[in-house]
Amino acid sequence: MDSSKTWKQIAAVFLLLFGGGISLWWAVSLERGTQTGIMGFPGIYLGTRCLLHGCDPYNVQQLQQTYAAAGLAPASEATALRQSVTLYVNLPSTFLFVAPFALLPLGTAQFLWSSLVVGSFFLASVATWYLAKRYAADVALILSFLLLANCEILFAGGNTAGLVVGLSVLSAYCFLEERFIGFAVVGLAVSLAIKPHDAGLIWLYFVIAGRTHRRRAVLSAALAVGLACIAVLWVSYSAPHWFPEFRANLAAISAHGGINEPSPTSIGVNSPDMIVDLQTVTSVFAADPLIYNLAAYVLCGTLFVLWVVAVRRMRQTLPNALFALVSVAALSMLVTYHRSYDARLLLLSIPACAILWAEREPIRWGALFLSAAGILMTGDIPLTIVVYTTRNLRSYADGLAGKLQFIFLARPAPLLLLAISAFYLWVIFRRATNASAGTRTAAGTIPSLAPSKVS
């Protein structure tokens, strides 16, 4: 490598560090501004300490007592703060991974946990950038910088999503590149155990994608199930009624007025870390949860069936694998409850976009627009601007035109996620059609780095 390329590489790494530094600096400022770390690490830390001391973290009164004993009982009566503190909704598996940190003082534990979250996420960002720069270095660098510079809430809260997204993306990278397979199997298992609704459809791709990938995915699932069983036995010993309490807590935060309700007036969609599932769009047109949930499930289910058909038909090459992973990662955000920080799975769109850009076909502009817009409009700074500029917008009550205006202005994230999922699904079908017709495309100039043994 000549000296000019070396300096370009160094400059690119420093730009990525600068982008991550913006998020980290702002995250520290946000963290200092909250006492109890709403929806962040103190919640899972104190829930785990409650369990370690033999009490029930899913019981509102017992969890409140743990907060009070730690001197972190919230003075505010705000619904968001009260529900995030008193209603524990993480899966039992989370306790296994937080328990070593819960043995330490909160300050030390939070520093170590945040370091783990930020480190894993940054490594995943570097991995996708490194993969993408083979095809389009400038596009890869710009998109990676935009994403890393908009992770303030993810870094500040210490939410498990940061760890899950980082490990999921790193595992996908390792599987596709045939590197560090043991780490990838464990990383995907941890992701499945903590947040199966984030990592589940990524795992499903590897189940479908051929014998070699399937064997590794099954191993990850078996490890995740084993961890889940250990966690359930532990929780059931100290909290025999945890499951109905867990369901009641989920129902409470998803009901009208709850922090996870997707309706236009909900707390959860009028904050920078807004909910991004498709129900935040369909609920604008129908107030009944039965109707807006069904509408979202039908649309997402249709896309999912088409995605399965596409993955079964396509050749297992690296480009096709990335297109499939981006499509299903975006789709997974839409099916059920997710927030903007979960959508950092769009890291996978960076190498996918770079591949299309390198092929120099007209569709590369669509890929670039959707990738950049998706990364930005699920990012913390742009969403903060959206929240504050549309907080008094009430056009969702003014007929069809008003509702459409509202969702385009105030709900850009789910619309873009839907467009990204559909776009890359179309790309897969298009390439499969061209291949079956014997049309030579630029895909033939891009090496396949998928495992050689596929069924």
C-alpha positions in Angstrom: 0.0 0.0 0.0 1.5 3.4 -1.0 1.8 6.3 1.4 -1.2 8.2 0.0 -3.5 5.3 0.5 -2.1 4.8 4.0 -2.8 8.4 4.9 -6.3 8.2 3.5 -6.9 5.1 5.7 -5.6 6.9 8.7 -7.7 10.0 8.0 -10.8 7.9 7.5 -10.3 6.2 10.9 -9.8 9.5 12.6 -13.1 10.8 11.0 -14.9 7.8 12.3 -13.4 8.4 15.7 -14.5 12.0 15.5 -18.1 11.0 14.6 -18.2 8.6 17.5 -16.6 11.2 19.7 -19.5 13.7 18.9 -22.0 11.1 20.1 -19.9 10.1 23.2 -19.4 13.8 24.3 -23.1 14.6 23.9 -24.0 11.3 25.6 -21.9 12.2 28.7 -23.8 15.5 28.9 -27.2 13.8 28.6 -26.2 11.2 31.2 -25.3 13.9 33.7 -28.7 15.5 33.2 -30.7 12.6 34.5 -30.7 11.1 37.9 -32.1 7.6 37.2 -31.1 7.0 33.6 -34.6 6.5 32.1 -34.7 3.3 30.0 -30.9 3.0 30.5 -28.4 1.0 32.5 -29.5 2.0 36.1 -32.8 0.3 35.4 -31.4 -3.1 34.4 -28.7 -2.7 37.1 -31.2 -2.2 39.9 -33.5 -4.8 38.6 -30.6 -7.3 38.7 -29.6 -6.2 42.2 -33.2 -6.7 43.3 -33.0 -10.3 42.0 -29.5 -10.9 43.5 -31.0 -9.9 46.9 -33.8 -12.4 46.5 -36.7 -10.1 45.6 -38.9 -9.9 42.5 -37.8 -7.2 40.0 -41.0 -7.7 38.0 -43.0 -6.7 41.2 -43.6 -2.9 41.2 -43.4 -2.5 45.0 -40.3 -4.6 45.4 -38.5 -2.8 42.6 -39.4 0.6 44.0 -37.9 -0.5 47.3 -34.6 -1.3 45.6 -34.6 2.1 44.0 -35.3 3.7 47.3 -32.5 1.7 49.0 -30.1 3.0 46.3 -31.2 6.6 46.8 -32.5 6.8 43.3 -36.2 6.9 43.8 -37.6 9.5 41.3 -39.0 12.7 42.7 -40.9 13.3 39.4 -44.4 12.0 38.9 -44.0 12.1 35.1 -45.5 9.0 33.5 -42.4 8.2 31.4 -40.1 8.3 34.4 -42.5 6.4 36.7 -43.1 3.6 34.3 -39.4 3.2 33.3 -38.5 2.9 36.9 -41.3 0.7 38.3 -42.2 -1.5 35.4 -39.3 -4.0 34.6 -39.8 -5.5 31.1 -36.5 -7.0 30.1 -36.3 -10.7 29.5 -34.8 -12.9 32.3 -31.8 -13.6 30.1 -30.7 -10.0 30.6 -30.0 -10.7 34.3 -27.2 -13.2 33.4 -25.2 -10.6 31.6 -25.8 -7.7 34.0 -25.2 -9.8 37.1 -21.4 -9.3 37.1 -21.8 -5.6 36.8 -24.5 -5.5 39.5 -22.0 -6.7 42.1 -20.1 -3.4 41.6 -21.0 0.1 42.7 -23.4 1.8 40.3 -20.8 4.4 39.0 -18.2 1.7 38.3 -20.7 -0.7 36.8 -22.2 2.0 34.5 -18.7 3.0 33.3 -17.8 -0.6 32.4 -21.1 -1.3 30.9 -21.1 1.8 28.8 -17.5 1.0 27.6 -18.8 -2.4 26.5 -21.7 -0.9 24.6 -19.8 1.8 23.0 -16.8 -0.5 22.2 -18.9 -3.2 20.6 -21.0 -0.7 18.6 -17.9 1.1 17.4 -16.2 -2.2 16.3 -19.4 -3.1 14.4 -19.3 0.3 12.7 -15.6 -0.1 11.7 -16.4 -3.6 10.4 -19.2 -2.4 8.1 -17.1 0.5 7.0 -14.1 -1.8 6.2 -16.4 -4.1 4.2 -18.0 -1.2 2.3 -14.8 0.7 1.4 -13.8 -2.2 -0.8 -16.5 -1.0 -3.2 -17.0 2.7 -2.6 -14.7 4.2 -0.1 -16.2 7.7 -0.1 -19.8 6.5 0.3 -18.7 4.1 3.0 -17.0 6.9 5.0 -19.8 9.4 4.7 -22.5 7.0 5.7 -20.5 5.6 8.6 -19.7 9.1 9.9 -23.3 10.2 9.7 -24.4 7.1 11.7 -21.7 7.3 14.4 -22.4 11.0 14.9 -26.0 10.4 15.7 -25.9 7.8 18.5 -26.1 10.1 21.5 -29.1 8.4 23.3 -27.8 4.9 22.6 -24.5 5.8 24.2 -26.0 7.9 27.1 -28.6 5.4 28.2 -26.5 2.3 28.1 -29.5 0.5 26.7 -29.0 -3.2 25.9 -29.8 -2.3 22.2 -26.3 -0.9 21.8 -24.7 -4.2 22.8 -27.2 -6.3 20.8 -26.9 -4.3 17.6 -23.1 -4.3 17.9 -22.9 -8.1 18.4 -25.5 -8.8 15.8 -23.7 -6.8 13.1 -20.3 -8.2 14.1 -21.6 -11.7 14.0 -23.1 -11.2 10.6 -19.8 -9.7 9.4 -17.8 -12.7 10.8 -20.2 -15.2 9.2 -20.0 -13.6 5.8 -16.3 -13.1 5.9 -15.6 -16.5 7.4 -13.6 -15.0 10.3 -13.8 -15.5 14.1 -16.7 -18.0 13.7 -16.6 -18.9 17.4 -17.0 -15.3 18.4 -19.8 -14.9 15.9 -21.8 -17.9 17.2 -21.5 -16.6 20.8 -22.3 -13.0 19.8 -25.4 -14.0 17.9 -26.5 -16.2 20.8 -26.1 -13.3 23.3 -28.1 -11.0 21.0 -30.9 -13.6 20.7 -31.0 -14.1 24.5 -31.2 -10.4 25.3 -33.3 -9.0 22.4 -34.7 -11.7 20.1 -36.9 -9.1 18.4 -33.7 -7.3 17.3 -31.6 -10.2 16.3 -34.2 -12.8 15.4 -34.7 -12.1 11.7 -31.0 -11.7 11.2 -30.6 -15.2 12.7 -33.3 -16.5 10.4 -31.4 -15.3 7.3 -28.5 -17.6 8.3 -30.9 -20.5 8.9 -32.2 -20.1 5.3 -28.9 -19.2 3.7 -27.3 -22.7 3.3 -26.0 -25.7 5.2 -22.9 -24.1 6.6 -24.6 -20.9 7.8 -27.6 -23.0 9.1 -25.4 -25.1 11.3 -23.8 -22.1 12.9 -27.2 -20.4 13.4 -28.7 -23.5 15.0 -25.7 -23.6 17.4 -26.3 -19.9 18.3 -30.0 -20.6 18.9 -29.2 -23.7 21.1 -26.8 -21.6 23.2 -29.4 -18.8 23.5 -32.0 -21.3 24.6 -29.7 -22.8 27.2 -28.9 -19.3 28.6 -32.6 -18.5 28.7 -33.4 -21.7 30.5 -30.8 -21.0 33.2 -32.1 -17.5 33.6 -35.8 -18.6 33.9 -34.9 -21.1 36.5 -33.0 -18.5 38.5 -35.8 -15.9 38.3 -38.5 -18.5 39.0 -36.7 -19.5 42.2 -36.7 -15.9 43.6 -39.8 -14.7 41.8 -42.3 -17.5 41.1 -44.9 -15.1 39.8 -42.6 -13.3 37.4 -44.3 -14.3 34.2 -47.8 -12.9 34.9 -46.1 -9.8 36.4 -44.0 -9.4 33.3 -47.0 -9.6 31.0 -48.9 -7.1 33.2 -45.9 -4.7 33.0 -45.8 -5.0 29.2 -49.5 -4.4 29.0 -49.3 -1.3 31.2 -46.5 0.4 29.1 -48.3 -0.5 25.8 -51.8 0.6 26.9 -53.2 4.1 26.3 -51.0 6.6 27.9 -48.1 4.2 28.3 -44.5 4.9 27.2 -44.7 2.2 24.5 -48.1 3.2 23.0 -47.7 4.0 19.3 -50.6 6.4 18.9 -50.0 10.0 17.7 -50.3 11.5 21.1 -48.2 8.9 22.9 -45.2 9.8 25.0 -43.2 7.2 23.2 -43.4 8.8 19.8 -43.0 12.3 20.9 -39.4 12.0 22.2 -36.1 11.9 20.4 -35.8 8.1 21.0 -39.2 7.7 19.5 -40.9 4.4 18.6 -40.3 3.5 15.0 -42.5 0.5 14.4 -45.2 0.6 11.6 -48.0 0.9 14.2 -46.9 4.6 14.7 -48.1 5.1 11.1 -51.2 2.9 11.0 -52.4 4.3 14.3 -52.7 7.7 12.7 -55.5 6.3 10.5 -57.2 4.1 13.1 -57.4 4.6 16.9 -58.3 1.0 17.6 -55.2 -1.1 18.5 -56.8 -4.2 16.9 -57.1 -2.4 13.6 -53.7 -0.6 13.5 -51.9 -3.7 14.7 -53.6 -5.9 12.1 -52.8 -3.4 9.3 -49.1 -3.4 10.3 -48.9 -7.2 10.6 -50.5 -7.7 7.2 -48.2 -5.4 5.5 -45.1 -6.7 7.3 -46.2 -10.3 6.9 -46.5 -9.8 3.1 -43.0 -8.3 2.9 -41.7 -11.1 5.1 -43.2 -13.9 2.8 -41.7 -12.2 -0.2 -38.4 -11.9 1.5 -38.3 -15.6 2.3 -39.1 -16.4 -1.3 -36.4 -14.1 -2.5 -33.7 -15.5 -0.1 -34.6 -19.1 -1.2 -34.2 -18.1 -4.9 -31.1 -16.0 -4.8 -27.5 -17.1 -5.2 -25.6 -17.0 -1.9 -23.1 -14.3 -2.7 -21.8 -11.6 -0.4 -23.8 -8.8 -2.2 -27.0 -10.8 -2.1 -26.5 -11.7 1.5 -26.1 -8.0 2.5 -29.2 -7.0 0.5 -31.2 -9.7 2.3 -29.8 -8.7 5.7 -30.6 -5.0 5.2 -34.1 -5.7 4.0 -34.9 -8.0 6.9 -33.2 -5.8 9.5 -35.3 -2.8 8.4 -38.4 -5.0 8.4 -37.7 -6.3 11.9 -38.0 -2.7 13.2 -41.5 -2.4 11.8 -43.2 -5.6 13.0 -43.3 -4.8 16.7 -42.1 -2.4 19.3 -38.7 -0.8 18.5 -37.1 2.6 19.2 -34.8 4.6 17.1 -31.7 3.2 18.8 -32.7 -0.3 17.7 -32.6 1.0 14.1 -28.8 1.3 14.3 -29.0 -2.1 12.6 -29.0 0.1 9.5 -25.2 -0.3 9.8 -25.8 -3.2 7.5 -27.1 -0.8 4.8 -23.6 0.8 4.4 -21.8 -2.0 2.6 -25.1 -2.9 0.7 -25.3 0.7 -0.6 -21.6 0.8 -1.4 -21.9 -2.4 -3.6 -24.8 -0.8 -5.6 -22.8 2.4 -5.9 -19.8 0.6 -7.3 -22.0 -1.1 -10.0 -22.7 2.4 -11.4 -26.3 1.6 -12.4 -29.1 4.2 -12.0 -30.5 2.4 -8.9 -27.3 3.4 -7.0 -28.9 6.9 -6.4 -31.9 5.3 -4.8 -29.7 3.2 -2.6 -27.7 6.2 -1.6 -30.7 8.4 -0.9 -32.5 5.7 1.2 -29.4 4.7 3.1 -28.5 8.3 4.0 -32.1 9.3 4.8 -32.6 6.1 6.8 -29.5 6.6 8.8 -30.2 10.3 9.4 -33.9 10.0 10.2 -33.4 7.3 12.8 -30.5 9.3 14.2 -30.7 11.2 17.5 -30.0 14.8 16.3 -32.4 14.8 13.3 -35.2 13.1 15.3 -34.7 15.7 18.1 -35.3 18.4 15.5 -38.4 16.4 14.1 -39.9 16.2 17.6 -39.5 19.8 18.5 -40.7 21.1 15.1 -43.8 18.9 15.0 -44.8 18.8 18.6 -47.8 21.0 18.1 -48.8 19.4 14.8 -52.3 18.1 15.0 -53.1 17.5 11.3 -53.7 13.8 12.0 -57.2 14.8 12.9 -57.9 16.7 9.7 -58.9 14.1 7.2 -56.8 12.0 4.8 -54.7 14.8 3.6 -53.9 16.0 7.1 -53.0 12.4 8.2 -50.7 12.0 5.2 -49.0 15.3 6.0 -48.6 14.3 9.6 -46.9 11.0 8.9 -44.5 12.4 6.4 -43.5 15.3 8.7 -43.7 13.6 12.1 -43.1 9.9 11.4 -40.3 9.8 8.8 -38.4 6.9 10.4 -40.9 4.0 9.9 -41.7 5.2 6.4 -38.0 5.1 5.5 -37.5 1.7 7.1 -40.4 0.4 5.1 -38.9 1.9 1.9 -35.5 0.5 2.7 -36.9 -3.0 3.3 -38.9 -2.9 0.1 -36.1 -1.5 -2.0 -33.5 -4.1 -1.1 -36.1 -6.8 -1.5 -36.7 -5.5 -5.0 -33.0 -5.5 -5.7 -32.8 -9.2 -4.8 -35.7 -10.1 -7.1 -34.2 -7.9 -9.9 -30.8 -9.6 -9.7 -32.4 -13.1 -9.5 -34.5 -12.3 -12.6 -31.4 -11.0 -14.5 -29.4 -14.0 -13.5 -32.1 -16.5 -14.6 -32.4 -14.6 -17.9 -28.7 -15.0 -18.5 -28.2 -11.2 -18.3 -24.6 -10.3 -17.4 -24.7 -7.6 -14.8 -22.1 -5.8 -12.8 -22.7 -8.4 -10.0 -20.4 -10.7 -11.9 -17.5 -8.4 -11.2 -17.9 -8.6 -7.4 -16.4 -11.6 -5.7 -18.5 -13.9 -3.7 -17.2 -14.3 -0.2 -20.0 -16.6 1.0 -19.1 -20.0 2.3 -18.4 -22.5 -0.5 -20.7 -25.2 0.9 -24.3 -24.2 0.5 -27.3 -26.3 0.1 
